[in-house]
Amino acid sequence: MAEQARYEELARQFSAFGAVKREMGRIMPPECPSGSAVVLTLLDRYGDMRMSRLAELLAVDMSVTSRHVAHVAGHGWIERLPDPADKRSRILRLTPSGRTQIGELSRRSTELLAHRLAHWSDEEVWQLARLMGRLRDSFGAHQTTQHTT
């Protein structure tokens, strides 16, 4: 029973984490909603990619991905280039303007986190980051397993 209680508490904490995400979203520039910010972040982290790879990383269908890509492309933050390996496909690439936008998103997020976690020790912040990364990896590994079975 104790084991179930810890997972129930974890589920409650995840639900409450929505408040953190909402506050992070409120500090973003109005022209860059969260979906667009994630697209830019993924392109910054993983480099140029096809839209299908982006949809996979976003874990959403192609229609949602297309809307996000159209938005960021419309702002000049990415470019869609022909894929040399398959002329029917496009490669998505950050533009210099997109890199500037990533810098602004990062600055705003970092300032908010530094402000809200100012009373945390450096070790606590590092521990949280490490555990969140481990959690993300656990879910990523599970998705990969589901797709290959």
Secondary structure, 3 states (H helix, E strand, C coil): CHHHHHHHHHHHHHHHHHHHHHHHHHCCCCCCCHHHHHHHHHHHHHCCEEHHHHHHHHCCCHHHHHHHHHHHHHCCCEEEEEECCEEEEEEEEECHHHHHHHHHHHHHHHHHHHHHCCCCCHHHHHHHHHHHHHHHHHHHHHHHHHHHC
